[in-house]
Amino acid sequence: MMSNLPAKKDFYQFGPFRFHSASGELFKENQLVAKLQPKVSETLRVFLEHRGELLKKDRLMESIWPGAFVEEVNLSRNIYELRKILGEGWIETIPRRGFRFRAEEDAAKFRTEEDAAKPRPRWLVAGLATLGAVALVGLVAAWRSHSSANQAPVQGAQTFYVYRDAASAENHFYPTGYMGDCGDIEIVEADEEKPYAGRTSIRIQYTAQGKPPNVCPYKPPCRWAGVYWQHPQNNFGADARLKGLGYNLSEFRRLRFAARADRPVTIEFKVGGIAEPYGDSLKQGRGLVARLGPEWQEFAVDLAGADLTHIIGGFAWSTNWSNAPGGVTFWVDEIRFERD
């Protein structure tokens, strides 16, 4: 039986990935691909501790949120985020039973603190030091290469998706930039009720109660809330290590999306506007104020003449107690940049 709190390891190797459990950093072929949010990181750790085992939902939730009452949607959100980052095939859904992380021969190698403390032959210590130096140089080079590559304009298709469908390989930004009364927000990225297109849409519930955590420059409640879809995740443009890791969307002319709500409500939507030193080139952002109703409507943000050479905030919404009194549930779908 799975214990509630599996023993933590320093790092885990699986396929082309290396996961550092303490920092939540995930590397692929020596290149940092994501710094996971704490509970997403804990979800991955639990899976890796029990590779190949069938894990029931209640056991997973007990291990990730010990002693706390948490709705199942939070587990679904974590698994969705992991699948989006790792790709399909690693986490298998066993209908009506649970989940299983794919077993792979000799892929779950990890180093524990106990192993690290064991004496090693001098030749091995020297060899590891040399390999570590080479790996560090390679990692820095890969990081620089990745940063530089993202400065070139996005080429190819006529559309560039923020969100097309849950777990779609065409999704390029992630809803990690919570603002205002963050505790008032719940997002489900795989809602199957009446999508605008495809299989799913994004359902957003805003309760307008001022629940913490609160992020505003004055005493809470903030009386408003919103979320940015970001790349990389949790990137508000203040971390120099993430410099250059947005997208150059200068060849696109508009952002188009569809939205509806359970009742008439006013929501503001925009592109860009993250104004920190390493934030969006579109410092002020550009958007529109929409009046939503029960039926799907399609909206377009005109981006002609906008500086889109470095975008980390691909899409955002916000509303407040005045525009959404008592809260609201609304949906967005088919969020994409278009060239013509």
URKAQUI-V971021 format. One record per helix or strand. SS is the DSSP state (H for helix, E for strand). FROM is the first residue (numbers start at 0). LEN is the number of residues. Records with the same first field share a line. If there is no record, write none. Layout:
SS=FROM-LEN ; FROM-LEN
This chain:
E=10-4 ; 16-4 ; 24-4 ; 30-5 ; 53-2 ; 90-4 ; 97-4 ; 108-3 ; 152-1 ; 158-5 ; 173-8 ; 184-7 ; 200-6 ; 213-2 ; 223-7 ; 246-2 ; 253-8 ; 264-7 ; 285-7 ; 296-6 ; 310-1 ; 312-8 ; 327-11
H=37-12 ; 56-8 ; 71-15 ; 112-5 ; 121-28 ; 181-3 ; 239-3
